């Protein structure tokens, strides 16, 4: 199935396909939606990565659009790779965050043109996905975290939860003294048996402290330890992985395919966690999933907010053969993420029995809220034919 992109590239380039005529962005500081229009009038919606999204919109128009306008709508991976070559002096996260807007809009356009959800374009089906309830908070007491998890377990049927330990890039200094040693057993024991339990270190520990925390996690029945040490130190991550029996996971921050290849080859982690928007879109994320599949590693992507990243990840997980056990599903509401308010028409994120439905509609299967678009900063780049 993951050979789809290469097979389609060959077929599509042999045909005459509509070309990209217009790229528009609708941006705030936190979110940037992208509307792509082909020369025949067909349109697709995508999204650049969240956070500093207004800056990413500038990069999209300045360094992505000039190479994309006039190009074929069909060879998505080929176009992304060509833009990477054209902008080879500017590698990095922002370039990929901008490319994600182009890539995801092109996949939406293709799905709408063929009348299929993206998951079907990739060989999967719009099924229900098990989700894990993902907490983003560290400023919450262990008791309060346990209480809201138990409520979500009982009301929404979640049977998997992730919470935070340490401090983000904390250099072994906890969010407050003793929090990690308290939050691990308090939350784990409150949830009880029959629940998958995950924690996220967010690069918070050195190797020795990470291994120490890992033994505590194992003793409390936790099976997933995410980003235990600074993620850019792959050898340190591998040392933690080799010292523990639970799954050590990572990769959410990584965009460079060479780094991914090295991470997978050296078995730095047990589970890979690419973020579709940080990676530069669906096409490049599929390459990571394929590398991991060849190595026998599962892929459980990072999707830490309820923007288009979670929708795209649903389609991705519904198709790849090495999909992990669940979808990351943020449980934070508007008090934590006020910018999530009113992004979509309807609610594409309804949880029932701990699972969420991959949208059935063509493309991504969601509709961006016109009222939100009307309040955002609009920019437009057109093909000068």
Protein Blocks (a to p, Z undefined) as FASTA:
>chain_A
ZZmmmmmmmmmmmpccdddfbdcddddfkbccdddddfkopacdddddeehklmmmmmmm
mmmmmmmgopafklmmlmmmmmmmmmmmmgcjklmmmmmmmmmmmmmmmmmmnopafklm
nopacdddddddddfbfkbcfklmmmmmmmmmmmnopabdcddehjehklopafbghklm
mmmmmmmmmnoghiacdddekhpacfklmmmmmmmmmmnopabdghkbafklmmlmmmmm
mmpmbdcdehjlpmbfklmmmmmmnomafbdcddfklnopjklmmmmmmmmmmnopacdd
ddfbccfklmmmmmmmmmpmkbcfbdcddfbdfklmmmlgokbgcjfkbceehiacddfb
ghjlpacdfklmmmpccddddddZZ
